[in-house]
Amino acid sequence: MRWALLPDVSEPVVACLEGRCLPGEGWGAAILEAHRRHPSVKAIGGAVEIAEPARYWDRVVWFCEYSAYAPPLADGAARDVSGAHLTYKTAAVRAEADLLRANAWETLFHLRWQGAIRTIPAAVRFRNGMGFLSFVRQRFHYGRGYAASRSSPSYVAITPILPFLLTWRTFRRPLEWLPCLPGILLSQTAWSLGEAAGYLAGPPRQPRIY
């Protein structure tokens, strides 16, 4: 779905936002100005903040998905940008024809573009609409798809420790995440089981869209 309309894009910059993330006033101008100032940069992304008021499960989803991109986000070079809030030079993404044909995850684009990625402080606001079961299923299936795209079956050996590693990466603001720890650990376990399935069995026969 992410690349379906790419052939129709006529502007030099293309933005990819997830449906639950809403940009604020001035967002587009900030993105275009950043691309203008950095013509050699291929990907520019920004922060993802949680919309308030937020329930317990809303916070669990946000911590699992976006805590690494919590505001304030630096204006500078980066190794990666959030899949929920990214913009590309249109020519740069079109040049990766093999990844586009494979319907690759954006993480594979970013691995190729090391040294040509930046973040800026501009933020989008995440408003969760997923319940417990939907999110746990999503984590499993996306974990499976991610692992299958890497084609490294030997990685299955590390999946038993992944729930703890992924949860550790979430811990950026202890006073906020501690109450969410049970939900975070459960969600990261679902992702880890999905990775194990992806390494051992490959991708599912039909993609699942959440």
N, CA, C and O of each residue as an XYZ file, in Angstrom:
840
protein
N       0.818     -1.201      0.000
C       0.000      0.000      0.000
C       0.861      1.263      0.000
O       0.503      2.273     -0.606
N       2.012      1.187      0.697
C       2.852      2.373      0.828
C       3.325      2.893     -0.527
O       3.418      4.104     -0.731
N       3.625      1.984     -1.450
C       4.201      2.415     -2.727
C       3.195      2.394     -3.875
O       3.582      2.630     -5.020
N       1.936      2.121     -3.611
C       0.960      1.914     -4.677
C       0.815      3.125     -5.589
O       0.653      2.969     -6.800
N       0.870      4.329     -5.024
C       0.653      5.541     -5.832
C       1.955      6.220     -6.243
O       1.928      7.302     -6.829
N       3.088      5.599     -5.944
C       4.369      6.221     -6.281
C       4.486      6.561     -7.770
O       5.028      7.618     -8.092
N       4.003      5.717     -8.698
C       4.109      6.087    -10.119
C       3.374      7.372    -10.471
O       3.689      8.004    -11.480
N       2.396      7.773     -9.654
C       1.609      8.975     -9.958
C       2.177     10.237     -9.320
O       1.677     11.333     -9.575
N       3.207     10.103     -8.498
C       3.761     11.269     -7.808
C       4.477     12.162     -8.811
O       5.302     11.692     -9.595
N       4.158     13.453     -8.780
C       4.781     14.403     -9.708
C       5.663     15.419     -8.998
O       6.330     16.216     -9.657
N       5.682     15.408     -7.663
C       6.483     16.355     -6.898
C       7.842     15.744     -6.550
O       7.984     14.521     -6.537
N       8.844     16.586     -6.267
C      10.182     16.055     -5.961
C      10.302     15.408     -4.594
O      11.288     14.721     -4.326
N       9.309     15.613     -3.709
C       9.323     15.014     -2.376
C       8.016     14.272     -2.171
O       6.943     14.786     -2.488
N       8.111     13.051     -1.634
C       6.921     12.260     -1.337
C       6.913     11.946      0.156
O       7.943     11.591      0.730
N       5.749     12.078      0.775
C       5.607     11.817      2.208
C       4.820     10.534      2.423
O       3.892     10.224      1.676
N       5.207      9.792      3.460
C       4.503      8.571      3.842
C       4.149      8.675      5.319
O       5.034      8.618      6.173
N       2.882      8.826      5.626
C       2.415      8.898      7.011
C       1.436      7.764      7.248
O       0.668      7.410      6.353
N       1.455      7.190      8.443
C       0.456      6.188      8.775
C      -0.883      6.868      9.041
O      -0.943      8.031      9.441
N      -1.945      6.118      8.810
C      -3.275      6.698      8.866
C      -3.680      7.240     10.226
O      -4.576      8.080     10.309
N      -3.038      6.776     11.297
C      -3.389      7.246     12.643
C      -2.518      8.410     13.090
O      -2.590      8.820     14.249
N      -1.693      8.954     12.189
C      -0.773     10.039     12.535
C      -1.169     11.307     11.788
O      -1.213     11.327     10.558
N      -1.455     12.360     12.542
C      -1.949     13.604     11.954
C      -0.895     14.699     12.060
O      -0.430     14.996     13.161
N      -0.508     15.303     10.940
C       0.464     16.402     10.997
C      -0.179     17.676     11.512
O      -1.374     17.907     11.329
N       0.630     18.492     12.157
C       0.140     19.757     12.675
C       0.350     20.900     11.696
O       0.881     20.708     10.602
N      -0.068     22.082     12.097
C       0.068     23.272     11.263
C       1.539     23.552     10.992
O       2.365     23.510     11.903
N       1.859     23.838      9.740
C       3.234     24.150      9.352
C       4.099     22.944      9.050
O       5.273     23.089      8.709
N       3.528     21.752      9.172
C       4.324     20.539      8.968
C       4.890     20.457      7.542
O       6.085     20.223      7.356
N       4.036     20.647      6.553
C       4.482     20.516      5.165
C       5.584     21.497      4.816
O       6.545     21.141      4.135
N       5.448     22.733      5.281
C       6.468     23.745      4.990
C       7.793     23.365      5.632
O       8.848     23.556      5.026
N       7.758     22.828      6.852
C       8.992     22.428      7.527
C       9.686     21.290      6.798
O      10.913     21.281      6.690
N       8.921     20.335      6.298
C       9.491     19.206      5.556
C      10.138     19.691      4.265
O      11.274     19.325      3.963
N       9.427     20.505      3.508
C       9.962     20.970      2.227
C      11.203     21.835      2.424
O      12.144     21.753      1.635
N      11.216     22.658      3.458
C      12.381     23.481      3.731
C      13.582     22.612      4.092
O      14.705     22.905      3.681
N      13.354     21.541      4.860
C      14.454     20.641      5.223
C      15.027     19.962      3.986
O      16.244     19.824      3.862
N      14.170     19.541      3.083
C      14.671     18.917      1.854
C      15.404     19.931      0.990
O      16.384     19.586      0.331
N      14.948     21.166      0.984
C      15.636     22.191      0.199
C      17.026     22.459      0.749
O      17.973     22.636     -0.018
N      17.160     22.490      2.082
C      18.450     22.774      2.709
C      19.426     21.606      2.596
O      20.635     21.795      2.726
N      18.915     20.413      2.357
C      19.778     19.225      2.315
C      19.491     18.429      1.039
O      18.852     17.378      1.088
N      19.963     18.932     -0.092
C      19.619     18.294     -1.366
C      20.173     16.882     -1.530
O      19.629     16.097     -2.307
N      21.248     16.545     -0.811
C      21.827     15.202     -0.958
C      21.196     14.180     -0.024
O      21.462     12.985     -0.152
N      20.365     14.627      0.913
C      19.703     13.713      1.848
C      18.511     13.062      1.150
O      17.729     13.733      0.477
N      18.386     11.751      1.317
C      17.327     11.009      0.638
C      16.069     10.855      1.486
O      14.961     10.812      0.951
N      16.234     10.772      2.801
C      15.091     10.555      3.691
C      15.135     11.544      4.844
O      16.179     11.731      5.469
N      14.011     12.174      5.124
C      13.884     13.079      6.265
C      12.609     12.698      7.011
O      11.533     12.602      6.421
N      12.749     12.484      8.319
C      11.599     12.124      9.141
C      11.531     12.986     10.380
O      12.459     13.733     10.690
N      10.430     12.872     11.079
C      10.248     13.683     12.270
C       9.725     12.879     13.437
O       9.671     11.650     13.400
N       9.343     13.599     14.468
C       8.906     12.980     15.722
C       7.471     12.460     15.614
O       6.700     12.873     14.748
N       7.142     11.540     16.523
C       5.774     11.028     16.653
C       5.376     11.180     18.116
O       5.937     10.521     18.991
N       4.409     12.049     18.374
C       3.949     12.248     19.741
C       2.586     11.594     19.927
O       1.862     11.367     18.958
N       2.244     11.296     21.164
C       0.963     10.653     21.429
C      -0.108     11.705     21.695
O       0.119     12.685     22.406
N      -1.263     11.481     21.113
C      -2.376     12.405     21.321
C      -2.983     12.175     22.702
O      -3.141     11.037     23.145
N      -3.308     13.242     23.352
C      -3.965     13.172     24.659
C      -5.431     13.591     24.514
O      -5.755     14.428     23.671
N      -6.313     13.016     25.329
C      -6.062     12.026     26.387
C      -5.798     10.650     25.793
O      -6.348     10.297     24.749
N      -4.946      9.872     26.471
C      -4.576      8.550     25.996
C      -4.877      7.514     27.071
O      -4.602      7.737     28.250
N      -5.442      6.382     26.662
C      -5.725      5.286     27.586
C      -4.480      4.418     27.762
O      -3.459      4.614     27.104
N      -4.601      3.456     28.671
C      -3.469      2.564     28.946
C      -2.976      1.890     27.674
O      -1.779      1.912     27.387
N      -3.894      1.287     26.902
C      -3.445      0.534     25.731
C      -2.926      1.466     24.637
O      -2.043      1.081     23.870
N      -3.462      2.684     24.553
C      -2.912      3.663     23.615
C      -1.441      3.910     23.900
O      -0.625      3.996     22.982
N      -1.113      4.023     25.168
C       0.282      4.277     25.551
C       1.165      3.063     25.267
O       2.310      3.218     24.843
N       0.644      1.858     25.496
C       1.415      0.651     25.174
C       1.755      0.626     23.690
O       2.905      0.390     23.319
N       0.762      0.868     22.840
C       0.996      0.869     21.393
C       2.032      1.921     21.027
O       2.947      1.645     20.251
N       1.900      3.117     21.575
C       2.849      4.188     21.256
C       4.268      3.829     21.703
O       5.218      4.033     20.947
N       4.423      3.301     22.911
C       5.757      2.938     23.380
C       6.384      1.875     22.494
O       7.569      1.966     22.172
N       5.616      0.867     22.094
C       6.161     -0.206     21.264
C       6.540      0.282     19.872
O       7.534     -0.170     19.304
N       5.759      1.193     19.325
C       5.945      1.590     17.941
C       6.811      2.840     17.768
O       7.597      2.917     16.823
N       6.677      3.815     18.666
C       7.199      5.141     18.356
C       8.055      5.796     19.430
O       8.495      6.930     19.238
N       8.305      5.137     20.539
C       9.025      5.817     21.615
C      10.419      6.264     21.197
O      10.938      7.243     21.735
N      11.037      5.559     20.242
C      12.366      5.973     19.768
C      12.320      7.300     19.028
O      13.357      7.926     18.807
N      11.114      7.736     18.642
C      10.963      8.979     17.872
C      10.124      9.995     18.644
O       9.461     10.848     18.054
N      10.165      9.890     19.966
C       9.414     10.821     20.803
C      10.003     12.221     20.700
O      11.221     12.372     20.603
N       9.157     13.244     20.719
C       9.685     14.606     20.737
C      10.296     14.937     22.095
O       9.871     14.383     23.108
N      11.286     15.830     22.135
C      11.846     16.561     20.996
C      12.851     15.711     20.227
O      13.662     15.005     20.827
N      12.798     15.781     18.912
C      13.710     15.039     18.050
C      14.728     16.021     17.473
O      14.390     17.147     17.109
N      15.957     15.579     17.399
C      17.043     16.475     16.965
C      16.916     16.829     15.488
O      16.355     16.075     14.693
N      17.447     17.985     15.149
C      17.593     18.396     13.755
C      19.014     18.038     13.348
O      19.950     18.804     13.580
N      19.168     16.862     12.736
C      20.521     16.432     12.386
C      20.531     15.074     11.723
O      19.483     14.475     11.480
N      21.724     14.597     11.434
C      21.891     13.293     10.785
C      21.365     12.187     11.690
O      21.438     12.285     12.915
N      20.837     11.139     11.077
C      20.255     10.031     11.835
C      20.518      8.726     11.101
O      20.820      8.715      9.908
N      20.396      7.624     11.837
C      20.533      6.297     11.235
C      19.211      5.797     10.668
O      19.198      4.944      9.781
N      18.099      6.324     11.176
C      16.797      5.806     10.764
C      15.734      6.855     11.034
O      15.961      7.804     11.785
N      14.583      6.681     10.424
C      13.420      7.524     10.701
C      12.215      6.609     10.886
O      12.219      5.466     10.430
N      11.201      7.110     11.548
C      10.017      6.303     11.817
C       9.257      6.004     10.538
O       9.096      6.872      9.680
N       8.787      4.758     10.417
C       7.954      4.408      9.276
C       6.622      5.115      9.269
O       5.933      5.132      8.249
N       6.246      5.705     10.398
C       4.978      6.441     10.482
C       5.114      7.889     10.067
O       4.111      8.569      9.850
N       6.347      8.372      9.953
C       6.565      9.798      9.689
C       7.852      9.950      8.897
O       8.899     10.283      9.453
N       7.768      9.707      7.613
C       8.969      9.807      6.783
C       8.638     10.491      5.462
O       7.509     10.437      4.974
N       9.641     11.125      4.907
C       9.530     11.734      3.583
C      10.795     11.410      2.811
O      11.887     11.346      3.376
N      10.634     11.208      1.522
C      11.756     10.828      0.660
C      11.866     11.779     -0.527
O      10.879     12.376     -0.958
N      13.082     11.906     -1.044
C      13.224     12.448     -2.387
C      12.593     11.424     -3.337
O      12.948     10.245     -3.317
N      11.673     11.878     -4.150
C      10.953     10.957     -5.025
C      11.904     10.188     -5.928
O      11.740      8.983     -6.117
N      12.902     10.875     -6.491
C      13.852     10.204     -7.384
C      14.652      9.145     -6.650
O      14.994      8.115     -7.231
N      14.959      9.385     -5.359
C      15.760      8.435     -4.590
C      15.012      7.131     -4.373
O      15.586      6.053     -4.526
N      13.739      7.222     -4.019
C      12.991      5.987     -3.769
C      12.695      5.256     -5.081
O      12.676      4.026     -5.111
N      12.465      5.997     -6.154
C      12.235      5.339     -7.445
C      13.484      4.631     -7.948
O      13.389      3.660     -8.700
N      14.641      5.105     -7.542
C      15.889      4.482     -7.994
C      16.095      3.093     -7.380
O      16.889      2.306     -7.895
N      15.392      2.788     -6.294
C      15.541      1.486     -5.635
C      14.528      0.505     -6.224
O      13.653     -0.001     -5.521
N      14.662      0.246     -7.521
C      13.651     -0.537     -8.237
C      13.512     -1.947     -7.680
O      12.406     -2.484     -7.627
N      14.619     -2.551     -7.266
C      14.531     -3.932     -6.772
C      13.740     -4.003     -5.470
O      12.975     -4.943     -5.257
N      13.923     -3.007     -4.595
C      13.172     -2.997     -3.346
C      11.692     -2.715     -3.593
O      10.828     -3.284     -2.926
N      11.406     -1.843     -4.546
C      10.012     -1.557     -4.865
C       9.319     -2.786     -5.440
O       8.173     -3.073     -5.092
N      10.002     -3.511     -6.315
C       9.407     -4.723     -6.880
C       9.123     -5.763     -5.800
O       8.150     -6.512     -5.883
N       9.989     -5.798     -4.784
C       9.834     -6.774     -3.708
C       8.864     -6.304     -2.624
O       8.657     -7.012     -1.639
N       8.263     -5.116     -2.791
C       7.400     -4.545     -1.745
C       8.119     -4.508     -0.400
O       7.559     -4.881      0.631
N       9.366     -4.052     -0.432
C      10.231     -4.112      0.743
C       9.783     -3.156      1.835
O       9.169     -2.121      1.575
N      10.110     -3.533      3.070
C       9.911     -2.641      4.203
C      10.826     -1.430      4.050
O      11.901     -1.511      3.455
N      10.373     -0.304      4.602
C      11.179      0.917      4.494
C      12.526      0.789      5.190
O      13.463      1.511      4.852
N      12.638     -0.115      6.154
C      13.915     -0.285      6.846
C      15.030     -0.699      5.895
O      16.189     -0.352      6.117
N      14.698     -1.432      4.844
C      15.727     -1.843      3.890
C      16.204     -0.662      3.050
O      17.379     -0.595      2.691
N      15.305      0.269      2.734
C      15.727      1.504      2.072
C      16.700      2.257      2.970
O      17.739      2.733      2.515
N      16.357      2.360      4.233
C      17.169      3.154      5.162
C      18.548      2.536      5.376
O      19.527      3.259      5.564
N      18.635      1.212      5.349
C      19.945      0.566      5.472
C      20.844      0.932      4.300
O      22.052      1.097      4.472
N      20.275      1.058      3.131
C      21.056      1.449      1.959
C      21.452      2.927      1.989
O      22.451      3.326      1.390
N      20.671      3.713      2.681
C      20.855      5.159      2.637
C      21.613      5.713      3.837
O      21.506      6.902      4.138
N      22.367      4.881      4.518
C      23.121      5.374      5.660
C      24.026      6.533      5.246
O      24.733      6.455      4.241
N      23.992      7.603      6.032
C      24.719      8.820      5.682
C      23.889      9.814      4.898
O      24.338     10.931      4.641
N      22.668      9.417      4.509
C      21.796     10.309      3.732
C      20.402     10.374      4.356
O      19.398     10.470      3.650
N      20.356     10.320      5.694
C      19.093     10.347      6.431
C      19.181     11.416      7.512
O      20.215     11.557      8.165
N      18.109     12.165      7.702
C      18.065     13.191      8.742
C      16.722     13.153      9.463
O      15.724     12.661      8.938
N      16.728     13.685     10.676
C      15.487     13.946     11.388
C      15.357     15.444     11.616
O      16.346     16.177     11.625
N      14.118     15.884     11.801
C      13.828     17.278     12.125
C      12.819     17.290     13.271
O      12.152     16.283     13.511
N      12.697     18.415     13.985
C      11.803     18.456     15.147
C      10.318     18.356     14.820
O       9.527     18.015     15.699
N       9.915     18.642     13.586
C       8.490     18.608     13.235
C       7.868     17.279     13.640
O       8.482     16.225     13.475
N       6.655     17.328     14.169
C       6.027     16.130     14.722
C       4.664     15.875     14.095
O       3.989     16.788     13.620
N       4.283     14.598     14.109
C       2.901     14.216     13.846
C       2.335     13.653     15.147
O       3.087     13.223     16.022
N       1.033     13.656     15.270
C       0.380     13.212     16.506
C      -0.308     11.872     16.261
O      -1.155     11.741     15.377
N       0.075     10.883     17.065
C      -0.468      9.529     16.938
C      -1.712      9.380     17.794
O      -1.687      9.625     19.000
N      -2.806      8.972     17.152
C      -4.066      8.720     17.865
C      -4.443      7.261     17.620
O      -4.876      6.903     16.525
N      -4.282      6.439     18.619
C      -4.484      5.004     18.462
C      -5.959      4.661     18.251
O      -6.849      5.264     18.851
N      -6.189      3.680     17.383
C      -7.540      3.174     17.188
C      -7.597      1.668     17.302
O      -8.623      1.060     16.998
N      -6.499      1.054     17.740
C      -6.419     -0.402     17.792
C      -6.651     -0.916     19.203
O      -6.151     -0.349     20.174
N      -7.409     -1.987     19.304
C      -7.612     -2.640     20.584
C      -6.525     -3.664     20.859
O      -5.594     -3.832     20.071
N      -6.656     -4.343     21.986
C      -5.637     -5.278     22.441
C      -5.381     -6.394     21.428
O      -4.239     -6.598     21.016
N      -6.427     -7.120     21.022
C      -6.236     -8.273     20.146
C      -5.710     -7.866     18.778
O      -4.846     -8.543     18.221
N      -6.221     -6.769     18.233
C      -5.758     -6.328     16.918
C      -4.281     -5.973     16.944
O      -3.543     -6.314     16.019
N      -3.847     -5.295     17.991
C      -2.447     -4.886     18.046
C      -1.525     -6.085     18.242
O      -0.464     -6.158     17.622
N      -1.917     -7.019     19.092
C      -1.084     -8.207     19.299
C      -0.976     -9.008     18.002
O       0.103     -9.495     17.666
N      -2.079     -9.147     17.276
C      -2.021     -9.841     15.981
C      -1.139     -9.084     14.999
O      -0.360     -9.684     14.258
N      -1.267     -7.758     14.999
C      -0.427     -6.958     14.104
C       1.049     -7.150     14.416
O       1.859     -7.314     13.504
N       1.405     -7.130     15.693
C       2.805     -7.306     16.066
C       3.331     -8.654     15.577
O       4.456     -8.743     15.086
N       2.521     -9.698     15.712
C       2.952    -11.020     15.257
C       3.173    -11.024     13.745
O       4.223    -11.462     13.274
N       2.202    -10.545     12.992
C       2.298    -10.631     11.534
C       3.354     -9.686     10.969
O       4.026    -10.024      9.995
N       3.507     -8.504     11.568
C       4.552     -7.612     11.087
C       5.933     -8.143     11.463
O       6.885     -7.996     10.697
N       6.045     -8.755     12.628
C       7.304     -9.395     12.989
C       7.653    -10.501     12.018
O       8.816    -10.658     11.648
N       6.659    -11.272     11.601
C       6.898    -12.340     10.626
C       7.335    -11.763      9.281
O       8.274    -12.261      8.660
N       6.652    -10.715      8.838
C       7.023    -10.114      7.561
C       8.417     -9.522      7.589
O       9.168     -9.649      6.622
N       8.768     -8.875      8.691
C      10.105     -8.291      8.828
C      11.175     -9.378      8.759
O      12.172     -9.225      8.054
N      10.971    -10.477      9.490
C      11.959    -11.549      9.499
C      12.066    -12.209      8.134
O      13.169    -12.503      7.673
N      10.936    -12.443      7.484
C      10.964    -13.091      6.179
C      11.719    -12.254      5.154
O      12.354    -12.804      4.254
N      11.657    -10.929      5.278
C      12.347    -10.059      4.323
C      13.856    -10.090      4.497
O      14.593     -9.703      3.590
N      14.326    -10.548      5.661
C      15.760    -10.563      5.929
C      16.435    -11.844      5.424
O      17.649    -11.868      5.222
N      15.661    -12.890      5.223
C      16.172    -14.142      4.656
C      17.390    -14.662      5.412
O      18.375    -15.065      4.793
N      17.336    -14.658      6.726
C      18.449    -15.137      7.552
C      17.906    -16.106      8.606
O      17.723    -15.720      9.760
N      17.648    -17.362      8.219
C      17.059    -18.317      9.173
C      17.862    -18.487     10.451
O      17.298    -18.824     11.492
N      19.177    -18.257     10.390
C      19.989    -18.453     11.590
C      19.620    -17.463     12.693
O      19.922    -17.702     13.862
N      18.971    -16.352     12.333
C      18.579    -15.356     13.328
C      17.524    -15.885     14.296
O      17.302    -15.305     15.358
N      16.872    -16.997     13.921
C      15.836    -17.532     14.814
C      16.398    -17.851     16.191
O      15.662    -17.881     17.178
N      17.710    -18.091     16.256
C      18.322    -18.452     17.534
C      18.229    -17.339     18.567
O      18.258    -17.609     19.768
N      18.116    -16.085     18.117
C      18.082    -14.981     19.079
C      16.663    -14.558     19.449
O      16.481    -13.700     20.313
N      15.649    -15.156     18.802
C      14.286    -14.696     19.079
C      13.840    -14.917     20.524
O      13.001    -14.152     20.999
N      14.357    -15.930     21.264
C      13.917    -16.043     22.666
C      14.274    -14.837     23.529
O      13.591    -14.569     24.518
N      15.333    -14.105     23.174
C      15.697    -12.942     23.991
C      15.122    -11.647     23.438
O      15.255    -10.594     24.062
N      14.482    -11.715     22.270
C      13.970    -10.490     21.650
C      12.946     -9.746     22.503
O      13.005     -8.518     22.554
N      12.004    -10.423     23.181
C      11.043     -9.644     23.985
C      11.731     -8.730     24.990
O      11.285     -7.606     25.221
N      12.815     -9.210     25.584
C      13.511     -8.415     26.593
C      14.359     -7.318     25.938
O      14.440     -6.203     26.453
N      14.996     -7.639     24.791
C      15.787     -6.644     24.079
C      14.906     -5.518     23.549
O      15.240     -4.342     23.696
N      13.784     -5.877     22.933
C      12.886     -4.861     22.388
C      12.275     -4.016     23.492
O      12.105     -2.807     23.336
N      11.946     -4.653     24.607
C      11.397     -3.899     25.733
C      12.435     -2.954     26.304
O      12.110     -1.821     26.658
N      13.676     -3.399     26.401
C      14.752     -2.539     26.892
C      14.917     -1.301     26.018
O      15.153     -0.207     26.530
N      14.794     -1.465     24.710
C      14.924     -0.325     23.794
C      13.807      0.686     23.983
O      13.949      1.859     23.637
N      12.695      0.220     24.534
C      11.546      1.103     24.754
C      11.760      2.028     25.945
O      11.105      3.065     26.052
N      12.678      1.656     26.844
C      12.795      2.338     28.126
C      13.571      3.637     28.008
O      14.777      3.673     28.255
N      12.883      4.694     27.634
C      13.534      5.984     27.495
C      13.106      6.961     28.571
O      13.865      7.851     28.951
N      11.875      6.791     29.064
C      11.362      7.707     30.081
C      10.703      6.876     31.177
O       9.492      6.661     31.138
N      11.481      6.402     32.159
C      11.017      5.382     33.104
C       9.714      5.699     33.815
O       8.875      4.811     33.966
N       9.518      6.932     34.255
C       8.317      7.236     35.020
C       7.063      7.074     34.176
O       5.974      6.859     34.708
N       7.218      7.179     32.860
C       6.063      7.047     31.983
C       5.822      5.614     31.557
O       4.670      5.183     31.495
N       6.888      4.849     31.255
C       6.668      3.518     30.712
C       6.445      2.447     31.770
O       5.874      1.401     31.465
N       6.878      2.679     32.996
C       6.812      1.611     33.989
C       5.403      1.052     34.166
O       5.260     -0.170     34.212
N       4.348      1.871     34.270
C       3.003      1.294     34.397
C       2.591      0.467     33.174
O       1.728     -0.405     33.277
N       3.206      0.738     32.021
C       2.846      0.039     30.786
C       3.666     -1.220     30.557
O       3.467     -1.912     29.559
N       4.588     -1.530     31.469
C       5.525     -2.622     31.249
C       4.852     -3.952     30.913
O       5.309     -4.607     29.976
N       3.801     -4.403     31.606
C       3.194     -5.693     31.232
C       2.688     -5.716     29.789
O       2.911     -6.687     29.067
N       2.012     -4.652     29.374
C       1.508     -4.601     28.003
C       2.621     -4.531     26.982
O       2.532     -5.148     25.920
N       3.680     -3.778     27.294
C       4.815     -3.669     26.379
C       5.477     -5.026     26.196
O       5.760     -5.435     25.070
N       5.724     -5.723     27.295
C       6.398     -7.022     27.218
C       5.552     -8.031     26.445
O       6.088     -8.815     25.662
N       4.250     -8.019     26.655
C       3.361     -8.920     25.917
C       3.414     -8.614     24.419
O       3.500     -9.528     23.599
N       3.364     -7.347     24.070
C       3.375     -6.965     22.660
C       4.700     -7.315     21.998
O       4.723     -7.762     20.851
N       5.801     -7.117     22.712
C       7.100     -7.450     22.141
C       7.278     -8.961     22.019
O       7.981     -9.427     21.122
N       6.659     -9.720     22.894
C       6.692    -11.181     22.766
C       5.969    -11.616     21.500
O       6.433    -12.514     20.797
N       4.821    -10.979     21.199
C       4.095    -11.307     19.973
C       4.953    -11.028     18.744
O       4.978    -11.829     17.810
N       5.664     -9.884     18.740
C       6.560     -9.574     17.625
C       7.646    -10.646     17.509
O       7.949    -11.101     16.406
N       8.227    -11.046     18.622
C       9.322    -12.013     18.615
C       8.864    -13.365     18.089
O       9.590    -14.018     17.339
N       7.654    -13.792     18.479
C       7.112    -15.036     17.943
C       6.888    -14.921     16.444
O       7.090    -15.884     15.703
N       6.468    -13.738     15.997
C       6.314    -13.517     14.565
C       7.638    -13.611     13.831
O       7.716    -14.201     12.754
N       8.697    -13.020     14.422
C      10.019    -13.130     13.799
C      10.436    -14.590     13.680
O      10.933    -15.011     12.635
N      10.237    -15.359     14.735
C      10.603    -16.774     14.681
C       9.860    -17.476     13.549
O      10.454    -18.264     12.814
N       8.554    -17.192     13.402
C       7.776    -17.796     12.321
C       8.293    -17.360     10.958
O       8.336    -18.158     10.022
N       8.687    -16.089     10.846
C       9.196    -15.597      9.571
C      10.512    -16.242      9.172
O      10.711    -16.593      8.009
N      11.411    -16.400     10.138
C      12.690    -17.035      9.831
C      12.524    -18.498      9.453
O      13.242    -19.002      8.589
N      11.577    -19.189     10.099
C      11.420    -20.624      9.886
C      10.495    -20.956      8.718
O      10.725    -21.933      8.005
N       9.457    -20.156      8.519
C       8.427    -20.512      7.537
C       8.271    -19.495      6.415
O       7.516    -19.730      5.472
N       8.974    -18.367      6.503
C       8.846    -17.351      5.473
C       7.591    -16.513      5.656
O       6.921    -16.610      6.684
N       7.271    -15.690      4.662
C       6.114    -14.796      4.792
C       4.803    -15.563      4.695
O       4.769    -16.660      4.136
N       3.718    -14.999      5.233
C       2.406    -15.636      5.061
C       1.988    -15.604      3.599
O       2.509    -14.814      2.811
N       1.055    -16.458      3.248
C       0.620    -16.507      1.841
C      -0.088    -15.236      1.410
O       0.041    -14.801      0.266
N      -0.826    -14.650      2.321
C      -1.556    -13.413      2.020
C      -1.125    -12.324      2.961
O      -1.060    -12.562      4.167
N      -0.821    -11.113      2.459
C      -0.469    -10.016      3.369
C      -1.681     -9.609      4.193
O      -2.820     -9.732      3.742
N      -1.429     -9.123      5.402
C      -2.495     -8.673      6.283
C      -2.324     -7.193      6.526
O      -1.239     -6.742      6.892
N      -3.377     -6.438      6.328
C      -3.347     -4.994      6.491
C      -4.141     -4.633      7.734
O      -5.285     -5.057      7.896
N      -3.528     -3.852      8.608
C      -4.179     -3.455      9.861
C      -4.397     -1.946      9.848
O      -4.932     -1.392     10.808
